[in-house]
Amino acid sequence: MASFTSLGVGSGLPLDTLLNNLTIAEKKRLNPITQQQTDNTARLTAYGTLKSALEKFQTANTALNKPELFRSSNVTSSTEDLKATTEAGAAPGIYTISVTQLAQAQSLSTKSVASNKEALGDGSGTRTIKIEQPGRKEPLEIKLSQDKTTLDDISKAINDTDSGISASIVKVKDGEFKLVLTAAEGMDSKMTISVDGDSKLNDLLAYDSKTGAGKMTELVQAQNSKLTMNGIDIERQSNKITDAPQGVTLELTKKVTDARVTVTKSNEKSTEAIKGWVDAYNSLIDTFNTLTKYKAVDAGAEGQDKDNGALVGDSVVRTIQTGIRAQFANSGSEGAFKTLNEIGIKQDGKTGKMSIDDTKLKKALDENTASVRELLAGDGKETGITTKIAAEVKSYLADDGIIDNAQDSINATLKKLTKQYLSVSASIDDMVARYTAQFTQLDSMMSKLNNTSTYLGQQFTAMNKS
């Protein structure tokens, strides 16, 4: 059979064009599959966008779902020498405070030794450093082997206990080193030290805090902080007072007389959280609107508007929208406020978005913080709008929630479409191959016929001339 590099050369017929048109027509069988792949991929991406928007809203919802947020307060101090901060639940009030004594951490020093790397023990096998403190039930015991009795070794062994006692080596001058031990602040941390199993090391480290006897020198004496608050005498182990008054932390830095600490109720944090929550919800509404956007097309149009959302008419989106909205009227509140509108949070009937009446919200928070808290946060476990929403959104975002299930379904569909596409594509390739073979055969046959026709024509012409 004759071979041709291009179909139609032998026959003179437009077989190349015909084969190309047939191939294009066959490949149109892939278009519905490709469109389904495009649509399902868009839906898969849209569900990812929806999930991300819900997570952002859940973050803002969690920030508001804290009952203690509505017990916030501000604190001021009349002097920088007495710093004050508050925690949730601090009672408003004015406190006159005088600090008569600051807490101090006991510090002890050994006598000087020639080297921080010289073994100081008596050569016995093991020895135990014992440090007793009034605030410690059992003595701190530090065992040292025969080859671990230098100042470096002792310092490291004490610091490794993470006991609140720090050990440091001080170089006084060349050939003169001291070990300094510093406890935590307060009388309960003063140290009595002894060494069992090594008399030489005991002569270096022994100290009795009760009598002051021993070889170590007390550089700083342990003492508690002392202050008066509204005439009440208070004594603590440190300069950080966390329970006088309750909910207020005082940091003592200097002695002061009649410093004034004022605690006032504050709605700043709760107002900020409410506004953040409303903004996050409105952003979620925008996401819903984008994903479900629909614009009708003229009759006879080939397809839907290209700007339509990927989740138009989607039941998952409707379920989520309905589920969240339902919680706005499901606070379980027994307080004075039953609805968001009563505290100044209004919802537009057309758009579904929220807006805040700042004056009304401020009035509600100023006059009845407890009822606002009960409406929005409740107990943080079962009641409160944000508590209900948190549970609702959590179910949507769960691994087996409706979004994940929808995504799993789409992924399964995409796998089927991929198999279908490959199958149809292979079928098209086979069909094109058959067309090509048939056209090649036709081309060859027509070429032979043309050649025969030409030959016979030449013979007839020759016969007529003879």
DRENDO-1510 file (C-alpha; in Angstrom, 1 decimal, always signed):
<recs>
REC; n; res; u; v; w
REC; 1; MET; +0.0; +0.0; +0.0 .
REC; 2; ALA; +1.3; +3.4; -0.9 .
REC; 3; SER; +2.4; +5.7; +2.0 .
REC; 4; PHE; +1.5; +9.4; +2.2 .
REC; 5; THR; +2.8; +12.0; +4.7 .
REC; 6; SER; -0.4; +13.9; +4.5 .
REC; 7; LEU; -3.9; +12.7; +4.0 .
REC; 8; GLY; -5.4; +13.6; +0.6 .
REC; 9; VAL; -2.2; +13.9; -1.3 .
REC; 10; GLY; -2.8; +10.6; -3.1 .
REC; 11; SER; -6.5; +11.1; -3.7 .
REC; 12; GLY; -6.7; +14.9; -4.0 .
REC; 13; LEU; -9.6; +14.8; -1.5 .
REC; 14; PRO; -9.6; +17.2; +1.6 .
REC; 15; LEU; -9.2; +14.2; +4.0 .
REC; 16; ASP; -7.0; +16.2; +6.4 .
REC; 17; THR; -9.7; +18.8; +6.9 .
REC; 18; LEU; -12.4; +16.1; +7.2 .
REC; 19; LEU; -10.4; +14.2; +9.8 .
REC; 20; ASN; -9.7; +17.4; +11.8 .
REC; 21; ASN; -13.4; +18.3; +11.8 .
REC; 22; LEU; -14.4; +14.8; +12.9 .
REC; 23; THR; -11.8; +15.0; +15.7 .
REC; 24; ILE; -13.2; +18.4; +16.9 .
REC; 25; ALA; -16.7; +17.0; +16.8 .
REC; 26; GLU; -15.7; +13.9; +18.8 .
REC; 27; LYS; -13.9; +16.0; +21.5 .
REC; 28; LYS; -17.1; +17.9; +22.1 .
REC; 29; ARG; -18.1; +14.8; +24.0 .
REC; 30; LEU; -15.6; +15.9; +26.7 .
REC; 31; ASN; -17.2; +19.4; +27.2 .
REC; 32; PRO; -20.0; +18.3; +29.6 .
REC; 33; ILE; -17.4; +16.4; +31.7 .
REC; 34; THR; -15.0; +19.4; +31.7 .
REC; 35; GLN; -17.8; +21.7; +32.7 .
REC; 36; GLN; -18.9; +19.5; +35.5 .
REC; 37; GLN; -15.2; +19.3; +36.7 .
REC; 38; THR; -15.0; +23.1; +36.6 .
REC; 39; ASP; -18.3; +23.5; +38.5 .
REC; 40; ASN; -17.4; +21.0; +41.2 .
REC; 41; THR; -13.9; +22.4; +41.6 .
REC; 42; ALA; -15.5; +25.9; +42.1 .
REC; 43; ARG; -17.9; +24.5; +44.7 .
REC; 44; LEU; -15.0; +22.8; +46.5 .
REC; 45; THR; -13.1; +26.1; +46.6 .
REC; 46; ALA; -16.3; +27.9; +47.7 .
REC; 47; TYR; -16.7; +25.5; +50.7 .
REC; 48; GLY; -13.1; +26.2; +51.7 .
REC; 49; THR; -13.9; +29.9; +51.6 .
REC; 50; LEU; -17.1; +29.3; +53.7 .
REC; 51; LYS; -15.1; +27.3; +56.2 .
REC; 52; SER; -12.5; +30.0; +56.6 .
REC; 53; ALA; -15.2; +32.7; +57.1 .
REC; 54; LEU; -16.8; +30.6; +59.8 .
REC; 55; GLU; -13.5; +30.1; +61.5 .
REC; 56; LYS; -13.0; +33.8; +61.6 .
REC; 57; PHE; -16.4; +34.4; +63.0 .
REC; 58; GLN; -15.9; +31.7; +65.6 .
REC; 59; THR; -12.7; +33.5; +66.7 .
REC; 60; ALA; -14.6; +36.7; +67.3 .
REC; 61; ASN; -17.5; +34.8; +68.9 .
REC; 62; THR; -15.1; +33.0; +71.3 .
REC; 63; ALA; -13.6; +36.4; +72.3 .
REC; 64; LEU; -17.0; +37.6; +73.3 .
REC; 65; ASN; -18.0; +34.3; +74.9 .
REC; 66; LYS; -16.2; +35.1; +78.2 .
REC; 67; PRO; -18.3; +36.0; +81.2 .
REC; 68; GLU; -15.3; +37.5; +82.9 .
REC; 69; LEU; -15.0; +40.0; +80.0 .
REC; 70; PHE; -18.0; +41.9; +81.5 .
REC; 71; ARG; -16.2; +42.1; +84.9 .
REC; 72; SER; -13.3; +44.2; +83.6 .
REC; 73; SER; -12.0; +47.1; +85.5 .
REC; 74; ASN; -9.4; +49.9; +85.3 .
REC; 75; VAL; -6.9; +50.8; +88.0 .
REC; 76; THR; -4.8; +53.9; +88.6 .
REC; 77; SER; -2.1; +54.6; +91.2 .
REC; 78; SER; -1.2; +58.1; +92.5 .
REC; 79; THR; +2.5; +57.2; +92.3 .
REC; 80; GLU; +4.8; +55.3; +90.0 .
REC; 81; ASP; +6.5; +53.7; +93.0 .
REC; 82; LEU; +3.4; +51.6; +93.5 .
REC; 83; LYS; +2.3; +49.8; +90.3 .
REC; 84; ALA; -1.2; +48.3; +90.1 .
REC; 85; THR; -3.0; +46.1; +87.6 .
REC; 86; THR; -6.4; +44.4; +87.8 .
REC; 87; GLU; -8.0; +41.1; +86.8 .
REC; 88; ALA; -11.6; +40.2; +86.1 .
REC; 89; GLY; -13.7; +40.6; +89.2 .
REC; 90; ALA; -11.9; +43.3; +90.9 .
REC; 91; ALA; -14.3; +45.3; +93.0 .
REC; 92; PRO; -14.4; +49.1; +92.3 .
REC; 93; GLY; -13.1; +51.1; +95.2 .
REC; 94; ILE; -10.5; +53.5; +96.5 .
REC; 95; TYR; -7.6; +52.2; +98.6 .
REC; 96; THR; -5.1; +54.2; +100.6 .
REC; 97; ILE; -1.8; +52.3; +100.8 .
REC; 98; SER; +1.4; +52.9; +102.7 .
REC; 99; VAL; +4.5; +50.6; +102.2 .
REC; 100; THR; +6.7; +50.5; +105.3 .
REC; 101; GLN; +9.0; +47.7; +104.3 .
REC; 102; LEU; +10.0; +46.0; +101.0 .
REC; 103; ALA; +10.6; +42.3; +100.8 .
REC; 104; GLN; +14.2; +41.2; +100.4 .
REC; 105; ALA; +15.8; +38.0; +99.2 .
REC; 106; GLN; +18.5; +36.6; +101.5 .
REC; 107; SER; +22.0; +36.5; +99.9 .
REC; 108; LEU; +24.9; +34.5; +101.4 .
REC; 109; SER; +28.5; +34.5; +100.3 .
REC; 110; THR; +31.4; +32.0; +100.9 .
REC; 111; LYS; +34.8; +33.1; +101.9 .
REC; 112; SER; +37.3; +33.6; +99.0 .
REC; 113; VAL; +39.0; +30.6; +97.4 .
REC; 114; ALA; +41.9; +30.6; +95.0 .
REC; 115; SER; +40.1; +29.1; +92.0 .
REC; 116; ASN; +36.6; +28.3; +90.8 .
REC; 117; LYS; +37.9; +25.1; +89.3 .
REC; 118; GLU; +39.8; +23.8; +92.3 .
REC; 119; ALA; +38.4; +20.7; +94.1 .
REC; 120; LEU; +37.2; +21.9; +97.6 .
REC; 121; GLY; +36.0; +18.5; +99.1 .
REC; 122; ASP; +37.9; +16.3; +101.5 .
REC; 123; GLY; +38.2; +13.4; +99.0 .
REC; 124; SER; +35.5; +11.3; +100.4 .
REC; 125; GLY; +33.2; +9.4; +98.0 .
REC; 126; THR; +30.0; +11.4; +98.1 .
REC; 127; ARG; +28.6; +14.3; +100.1 .
REC; 128; THR; +25.2; +15.9; +100.4 .
REC; 129; ILE; +24.5; +19.7; +100.6 .
REC; 130; LYS; +21.3; +20.3; +102.6 .
REC; 131; ILE; +19.5; +23.6; +102.4 .
REC; 132; GLU; +16.6; +24.1; +104.8 .
REC; 133; GLN; +14.0; +26.9; +104.4 .
REC; 134; PRO; +11.0; +27.7; +106.6 .
REC; 135; GLY; +8.7; +27.6; +103.5 .
REC; 136; ARG; +10.0; +24.2; +102.3 .
REC; 137; LYS; +8.6; +21.0; +103.9 .
REC; 138; GLU; +11.7; +18.9; +103.2 .
REC; 139; PRO; +15.3; +20.1; +102.9 .
REC; 140; LEU; +16.7; +20.6; +99.5 .
REC; 141; GLU; +19.4; +17.8; +99.1 .
REC; 142; ILE; +22.1; +18.0; +96.5 .
REC; 143; LYS; +24.5; +15.1; +96.1 .
REC; 144; LEU; +28.0; +15.7; +94.8 .
REC; 145; SER; +30.5; +13.0; +93.8 .
REC; 146; GLN; +34.2; +13.2; +94.7 .
REC; 147; ASP; +35.2; +14.8; +91.4 .
REC; 148; LYS; +32.4; +17.5; +91.5 .
REC; 149; THR; +33.4; +19.8; +94.4 .
REC; 150; THR; +34.7; +22.9; +92.6 .
REC; 151; LEU; +32.8; +26.2; +92.9 .
REC; 152; ASP; +31.7; +25.7; +89.2 .
REC; 153; ASP; +30.4; +22.2; +90.1 .
REC; 154; ILE; +28.5; +23.4; +93.2 .
REC; 155; SER; +27.0; +26.3; +91.4 .
REC; 156; LYS; +25.8; +24.2; +88.5 .
REC; 157; ALA; +24.4; +21.5; +90.8 .
REC; 158; ILE; +22.4; +24.1; +92.8 .
REC; 159; ASN; +21.0; +25.8; +89.7 .
REC; 160; ASP; +20.1; +22.5; +88.1 .
REC; 161; THR; +17.6; +21.9; +91.0 .
REC; 162; ASP; +15.4; +24.7; +89.8 .
REC; 163; SER; +14.5; +25.3; +93.4 .
REC; 164; GLY; +14.3; +29.1; +93.5 .
REC; 165; ILE; +17.8; +29.3; +94.9 .
REC; 166; SER; +20.3; +30.8; +92.5 .
REC; 167; ALA; +24.1; +30.3; +92.7 .
REC; 168; SER; +26.6; +32.5; +91.0 .
REC; 169; ILE; +30.4; +32.8; +91.1 .
REC; 170; VAL; +31.9; +36.2; +91.7 .
REC; 171; LYS; +35.5; +36.9; +90.8 .
REC; 172; VAL; +36.7; +39.4; +93.3 .
REC; 173; LYS; +40.2; +39.7; +91.7 .
REC; 174; ASP; +42.7; +37.3; +90.2 .
REC; 175; GLY; +43.1; +34.3; +92.5 .
REC; 176; GLU; +40.0; +35.2; +94.6 .
REC; 177; PHE; +36.6; +33.7; +93.9 .
REC; 178; LYS; +33.4; +33.5; +96.0 .
REC; 179; LEU; +30.2; +31.5; +95.6 .
REC; 180; VAL; +27.0; +33.7; +96.2 .
REC; 181; LEU; +23.7; +32.0; +97.0 .
REC; 182; THR; +20.4; +34.0; +96.6 .
REC; 183; ALA; +17.0; +32.8; +97.7 .
REC; 184; ALA; +13.6; +34.0; +96.8 .
REC; 185; GLU; +12.1; +37.0; +98.6 .
REC; 186; GLY; +10.7; +36.8; +102.1 .
REC; 187; MET; +11.4; +35.2; +105.4 .
REC; 188; ASP; +10.1; +31.8; +104.3 .
REC; 189; SER; +13.0; +31.5; +101.9 .
REC; 190; LYS; +15.9; +32.2; +104.3 .
REC; 191; MET; +18.5; +29.4; +104.2 .
REC; 192; THR; +20.2; +27.2; +106.7 .
REC; 193; ILE; +23.0; +25.2; +105.0 .
REC; 194; SER; +25.0; +22.1; +106.0 .
REC; 195; VAL; +27.1; +19.5; +104.2 .
REC; 196; ASP; +26.9; +15.8; +105.2 .
REC; 197; GLY; +29.8; +13.5; +104.4 .
REC; 198; ASP; +32.4; +16.2; +103.8 .
REC; 199; SER; +33.7; +18.3; +106.7 .
REC; 200; LYS; +35.9; +20.4; +104.5 .
REC; 201; LEU; +33.1; +21.5; +102.3 .
REC; 202; ASN; +30.9; +22.0; +105.4 .
REC; 203; ASP; +33.4; +24.5; +106.7 .
REC; 204; LEU; +33.0; +26.4; +103.5 .
REC; 205; LEU; +29.2; +26.3; +103.1 .
REC; 206; ALA; +27.7; +25.9; +106.6 .
REC; 207; TYR; +25.3; +28.6; +107.8 .
REC; 208; ASP; +22.5; +28.8; +110.4 .
REC; 209; SER; +19.9; +31.5; +109.6 .
REC; 210; LYS; +18.4; +31.3; +113.1 .
REC; 211; THR; +21.7; +32.2; +114.9 .
REC; 212; GLY; +23.8; +33.6; +112.1 .
REC; 213; ALA; +26.5; +31.1; +112.9 .
REC; 214; GLY; +28.6; +29.5; +110.2 .
REC; 215; LYS; +31.3; +30.1; +107.7 .
REC; 216; MET; +29.2; +32.0; +105.1 .
REC; 217; THR; +28.5; +35.7; +105.3 .
REC; 218; GLU; +25.0; +37.1; +105.0 .
REC; 219; LEU; +25.2; +39.9; +102.4 .
REC; 220; VAL; +21.4; +40.7; +102.4 .
REC; 221; GLN; +19.0; +39.8; +105.1 .
REC; 222; ALA; +15.7; +38.1; +104.3 .
REC; 223; GLN; +12.6; +40.2; +105.1 .
REC; 224; ASN; +8.9; +40.3; +104.2 .
REC; 225; SER; +7.1; +43.3; +102.6 .
REC; 226; LYS; +4.9; +45.2; +105.0 .
REC; 227; LEU; +2.1; +47.7; +104.1 .
REC; 228; THR; -1.2; +49.0; +105.3 .
REC; 229; MET; -4.3; +49.2; +103.1 .
REC; 230; ASN; -7.1; +51.5; +104.4 .
REC; 231; GLY; -5.5; +51.0; +107.8 .
REC; 232; ILE; -5.2; +47.2; +107.7 .
REC; 233; ASP; -1.7; +45.8; +108.3 .
REC; 234; ILE; -0.6; +43.4; +105.6 .
REC; 235; GLU; +2.6; +41.3; +105.4 .
REC; 236; ARG; +3.7; +39.2; +102.4 .
REC; 237; GLN; +6.7; +37.1; +101.3 .
REC; 238; SER; +7.3; +39.2; +98.2 .
REC; 239; ASN; +6.9; +42.6; +96.7 .
REC; 240; LYS; +4.1; +41.4; +94.4 .
REC; 241; ILE; +0.8; +41.4; +96.3 .
REC; 242; THR; -2.0; +39.5; +94.4 .
REC; 243; ASP; -4.8; +39.3; +96.9 .
REC; 244; ALA; -5.1; +42.6; +98.8 .
REC; 245; PRO; -7.5; +43.7; +97.5 .
REC; 246; GLN; -8.8; +40.7; +95.6 .
REC; 247; GLY; -8.5; +41.1; +91.8 .
REC; 248; VAL; -5.8; +43.7; +92.1 .
REC; 249; THR; -2.0; +43.1; +91.8 .
REC; 250; LEU; +0.3; +45.5; +93.5 .
REC; 251; GLU; +4.0; +45.7; +92.7 .
REC; 252; LEU; +6.0; +47.4; +95.5 .
REC; 253; THR; +9.1; +49.2; +94.3 .
REC; 254; LYS; +9.7; +51.8; +97.1 .
REC; 255; LYS; +8.4; +52.8; +100.5 .
REC; 256; VAL; +5.4; +55.0; +100.0 .
REC; 257; THR; +3.0; +56.9; +102.3 .
REC; 258; ASP; -0.7; +57.3; +101.6 .
REC; 259; ALA; -0.6; +56.2; +98.0 .
REC; 260; ARG; -4.0; +56.2; +96.4 .
REC; 261; VAL; -5.1; +53.2; +94.2 .
REC; 262; THR; -8.4; +53.6; +92.5 .
REC; 263; VAL; -10.3; +50.7; +90.9 .
REC; 264; THR; -13.2; +51.6; +88.5 .
REC; 265; LYS; -15.5; +49.5; +86.5 .
REC; 266; SER; -14.6; +49.4; +82.7 .
REC; 267; ASN; -16.7; +48.4; +79.7 .
REC; 268; GLU; -13.9; +49.1; +77.2 .
REC; 269; LYS; -13.0; +45.4; +76.6 .
REC; 270; SER; -16.6; +44.2; +76.4 .
REC; 271; THR; -17.5; +47.0; +74.0 .
REC; 272; GLU; -14.5; +46.2; +71.8 .
REC; 273; ALA; -15.4; +42.5; +71.8 .
REC; 274; ILE; -19.1; +43.2; +70.9 .
REC; 275; LYS; -18.0; +45.5; +68.0 .
REC; 276; GLY; -15.5; +42.8; +66.8 .
REC; 277; TRP; -18.3; +40.2; +67.0 .
REC; 278; VAL; -20.7; +42.3; +65.0 .
REC; 279; ASP; -18.1; +43.1; +62.3 .
REC; 280; ALA; -17.2; +39.4; +62.0 .
REC; 281; TYR; -20.8; +38.5; +61.6 .
REC; 282; ASN; -21.3; +41.1; +58.9 .
REC; 283; SER; -18.2; +39.8; +57.1 .
REC; 284; LEU; -19.7; +36.3; +57.3 .
REC; 285; ILE; -22.9; +37.7; +55.7 .
REC; 286; ASP; -20.8; +39.2; +52.9 .
REC; 287; THR; -19.3; +35.7; +52.3 .
REC; 288; PHE; -22.7; +34.1; +52.2 .
REC; 289; ASN; -23.9; +36.7; +49.7 .
REC; 290; THR; -20.8; +36.3; +47.5 .
REC; 291; LEU; -21.1; +32.5; +47.4 .
REC; 292; THR; -24.8; +32.5; +46.7 .
REC; 293; LYS; -25.0; +35.5; +44.3 .
REC; 294; TYR; -27.5; +34.9; +41.5 .
REC; 295; LYS; -28.2; +37.0; +38.4 .
REC; 296; ALA; -30.8; +35.9; +36.0 .
REC; 297; VAL; -29.9; +35.6; +32.3 .
REC; 298; ASP; -32.0; +36.3; +29.2 .
REC; 299; ALA; -34.1; +33.5; +27.8 .
REC; 300; GLY; -32.1; +31.4; +25.3 .
REC; 301; ALA; -28.8; +32.2; +26.9 .
REC; 302; GLU; -26.3; +29.3; +26.7 .
REC; 303; GLY; -25.4; +29.3; +30.4 .
REC; 304; GLN; -25.7; +31.0; +33.8 .
REC; 305; ASP; -24.1; +34.4; +34.5 .
REC; 306; LYS; -20.3; +33.9; +35.0 .
REC; 307; ASP; -20.4; +36.1; +38.1 .
REC; 308; ASN; -22.9; +33.8; +39.9 .
REC; 309; GLY; -21.7; +32.3; +43.2 .
REC; 310; ALA; -20.5; +28.7; +43.2 .
REC; 311; LEU; -23.0; +27.8; +45.9 .
REC; 312; VAL; -26.2; +29.3; +44.5 .
REC; 313; GLY; -29.2; +27.4; +46.0 .
REC; 314; ASP; -26.8; +25.3; +48.1 .
REC; 315; SER; -28.6; +23.5; +51.1 .
REC; 316; VAL; -25.4; +23.6; +53.2 .
REC; 317; VAL; -25.2; +27.4; +53.2 .
REC; 318; ARG; -29.0; +27.7; +53.9 .
REC; 319; THR; -28.6; +25.3; +56.9 .
REC; 320; ILE; -25.7; +27.3; +58.3 .
REC; 321; GLN; -27.4; +30.6; +57.8 .
REC; 322; THR; -30.6; +29.4; +59.4 .
REC; 323; GLY; -28.8; +27.7; +62.3 .
REC; 324; ILE; -26.8; +30.7; +63.3 .
REC; 325; ARG; -29.7; +33.1; +63.0 .
REC; 326; ALA; -31.8; +30.9; +65.2 .
REC; 327; GLN; -29.3; +31.3; +68.1 .
REC; 328; PHE; -29.9; +35.0; +68.3 .
REC; 329; ALA; -33.2; +34.3; +70.0 .
REC; 330; ASN; -32.0; +31.3; +72.0 .
REC; 331; SER; -29.8; +32.8; +74.7 .
REC; 332; GLY; -31.6; +31.2; +77.6 .
REC; 333; SER; -31.2; +34.5; +79.5 .
REC; 334; GLU; -33.3; +35.1; +82.6 .
REC; 335; GLY; -32.0; +38.6; +82.9 .
REC; 336; ALA; -33.6; +41.9; +82.0 .
REC; 337; PHE; -32.5; +41.7; +78.4 .
REC; 338; LYS; -33.9; +39.0; +76.1 .
REC; 339; THR; -33.0; +40.3; +72.6 .
REC; 340; LEU; -30.0; +41.9; +71.0 .
REC; 341; ASN; -32.1; +44.9; +70.0 .
REC; 342; GLU; -32.7; +45.7; +73.7 .
REC; 343; ILE; -29.0; +46.4; +74.1 .
REC; 344; GLY; -28.6; +48.3; +70.9 .
REC; 345; ILE; -27.6; +45.6; +68.4 .
REC; 346; LYS; -30.0; +45.8; +65.5 .
REC; 347; GLN; -30.4; +43.5; +62.5 .
REC; 348; ASP; -31.4; +44.7; +59.1 .
REC; 349; GLY; -34.4; +42.7; +57.9 .
REC; 350; LYS; -33.3; +42.9; +54.2 .
REC; 351; THR; -29.5; +42.4; +54.4 .
REC; 352; GLY; -29.3; +40.4; +57.6 .
REC; 353; LYS; -26.4; +42.5; +58.7 .
REC; 354; MET; -26.1; +44.0; +62.2 .
REC; 355; SER; -25.5; +47.5; +63.4 .
REC; 356; ILE; -24.8; +49.0; +66.8 .
REC; 357; ASP; -26.6; +51.9; +68.5 .
REC; 358; ASP; -23.6; +53.0; +70.5 .
REC; 359; THR; -25.6; +55.1; +72.9 .
REC; 360; LYS; -28.0; +52.3; +73.7 .
REC; 361; LEU; -25.3; +49.8; +74.1 .
REC; 362; LYS; -23.3; +52.1; +76.4 .
REC; 363; LYS; -26.4; +52.7; +78.5 .
REC; 364; ALA; -27.1; +48.9; +78.8 .
REC; 365; LEU; -23.5; +48.2; +79.8 .
REC; 366; ASP; -23.3; +51.1; +82.3 .
REC; 367; GLU; -26.6; +50.4; +84.0 .
REC; 368; ASN; -27.0; +46.6; +83.8 .
REC; 369; THR; -23.7; +44.9; +82.8 .
REC; 370; ALA; -24.9; +41.6; +84.4 .
REC; 371; SER; -27.9; +41.3; +82.1 .
REC; 372; VAL; -25.8; +42.1; +79.0 .
REC; 373; ARG; -23.4; +39.5; +80.1 .
REC; 374; GLU; -26.2; +36.9; +80.7 .
REC; 375; LEU; -27.6; +37.7; +77.2 .
REC; 376; LEU; -24.4; +37.5; +75.3 .
REC; 377; ALA; -22.1; +35.2; +77.2 .
REC; 378; GLY; -24.3; +33.5; +79.7 .
REC; 379; ASP; -22.4; +31.1; +81.9 .
REC; 380; GLY; -20.0; +30.3; +79.0 .
REC; 381; LYS; -21.1; +26.7; +79.0 .
REC; 382; GLU; -24.8; +26.3; +78.3 .
REC; 383; THR; -26.5; +29.7; +78.2 .
REC; 384; GLY; -25.8; +32.9; +76.3 .
REC; 385; ILE; -26.1; +33.7; +72.6 .
REC; 386; THR; -22.4; +33.3; +71.9 .
REC; 387; THR; -22.3; +30.0; +73.8 .
REC; 388; LYS; -25.1; +28.7; +71.6 .
REC; 389; ILE; -23.4; +30.0; +68.4 .
REC; 390; ALA; -20.1; +28.5; +69.5 .
REC; 391; ALA; -21.7; +25.0; +69.7 .
REC; 392; GLU; -23.5; +25.5; +66.4 .
REC; 393; VAL; -20.5; +26.7; +64.4 .
REC; 394; LYS; -18.3; +24.0; +66.0 .
REC; 395; SER; -20.6; +21.3; +64.6 .
REC; 396; TYR; -20.4; +22.9; +61.1 .
REC; 397; LEU; -16.6; +22.9; +61.3 .
REC; 398; ALA; -16.2; +19.4; +62.7 .
REC; 399; ASP; -14.4; +16.7; +60.7 .
REC; 400; ASP; -17.7; +15.0; +60.2 .
REC; 401; GLY; -19.7; +18.2; +59.8 .
REC; 402; ILE; -21.9; +19.2; +56.9 .
REC; 403; ILE; -19.1; +21.2; +55.2 .
REC; 404; ASP; -16.6; +18.3; +55.3 .
REC; 405; ASN; -19.3; +15.9; +54.2 .
REC; 406; ALA; -20.1; +18.1; +51.2 .
REC; 407; GLN; -16.4; +18.4; +50.3 .
REC; 408; ASP; -16.0; +14.6; +50.6 .
REC; 409; SER; -18.9; +14.2; +48.2 .
REC; 410; ILE; -17.5; +16.6; +45.7 .
REC; 411; ASN; -14.1; +15.0; +45.8 .
REC; 412; ALA; -15.7; +11.6; +45.2 .
REC; 413; THR; -17.6; +13.2; +42.2 .
REC; 414; LEU; -14.4; +14.7; +40.8 .
REC; 415; LYS; -12.7; +11.3; +41.0 .
REC; 416; LYS; -15.6; +9.7; +39.0 .
REC; 417; LEU; -15.4; +12.6; +36.5 .
REC; 418; THR; -11.7; +12.1; +36.1 .
REC; 419; LYS; -12.2; +8.4; +35.3 .
REC; 420; GLN; -15.0; +9.3; +32.9 .
REC; 421; TYR; -12.9; +11.9; +31.2 .
REC; 422; LEU; -10.0; +9.5; +30.7 .
REC; 423; SER; -12.4; +6.8; +29.4 .
REC; 424; VAL; -14.1; +9.1; +26.9 .
REC; 425; SER; -10.8; +10.6; +25.9 .
REC; 426; ALA; -9.4; +7.1; +25.2 .
REC; 427; SER; -12.5; +6.3; +23.2 .
REC; 428; ILE; -12.1; +9.4; +21.1 .
REC; 429; ASP; -8.4; +8.6; +20.5 .
REC; 430; ASP; -9.4; +5.1; +19.4 .
REC; 431; MET; -12.1; +6.5; +17.1 .
REC; 432; VAL; -9.7; +9.1; +15.6 .
REC; 433; ALA; -7.2; +6.3; +15.0 .
REC; 434; ARG; -9.8; +4.3; +13.1 .
REC; 435; TYR; -10.7; +7.3; +11.0 .
REC; 436; THR; -7.1; +7.9; +10.3 .
REC; 437; ALA; -6.6; +4.3; +9.2 .
REC; 438; GLN; -9.7; +4.3; +7.1 .
REC; 439; PHE; -8.8; +7.7; +5.4 .
REC; 440; THR; -5.3; +6.5; +4.8 .
REC; 441; GLN; -6.6; +3.4; +3.1 .
REC; 442; LEU; -9.1; +5.5; +1.1 .
REC; 443; ASP; -6.3; +7.8; +0.1 .
REC; 444; SER; -4.2; +4.9; -1.1 .
REC; 445; MET; -7.1; +3.3; -2.9 .
REC; 446; MET; -8.0; +6.6; -4.6 .
REC; 447; SER; -4.4; +7.1; -5.6 .
REC; 448; LYS; -4.3; +3.7; -7.3 .
REC; 449; LEU; -7.5; +4.4; -9.1 .
REC; 450; ASN; -6.3; +7.7; -10.3 .
REC; 451; ASN; -3.1; +6.2; -11.5 .
REC; 452; THR; -5.0; +3.5; -13.3 .
REC; 453; SER; -7.4; +6.0; -14.8 .
REC; 454; THR; -4.4; +8.1; -16.0 .
REC; 455; TYR; -2.7; +5.0; -17.5 .
REC; 456; LEU; -5.9; +3.9; -19.3 .
REC; 457; GLY; -6.5; +7.4; -20.6 .
REC; 458; GLN; -3.0; +7.5; -22.0 .
REC; 459; GLN; -3.5; +4.1; -23.7 .
REC; 460; PHE; -6.8; +5.1; -25.3 .
REC; 461; THR; -5.2; +8.3; -26.6 .
REC; 462; ALA; -2.3; +6.3; -28.1 .
REC; 463; MET; -4.7; +3.9; -29.7 .
REC; 464; ASN; -6.7; +6.7; -31.3 .
REC; 465; LYS; -3.6; +8.2; -32.8 .
REC; 466; SER; -2.4; +4.9; -34.4 .
</recs>
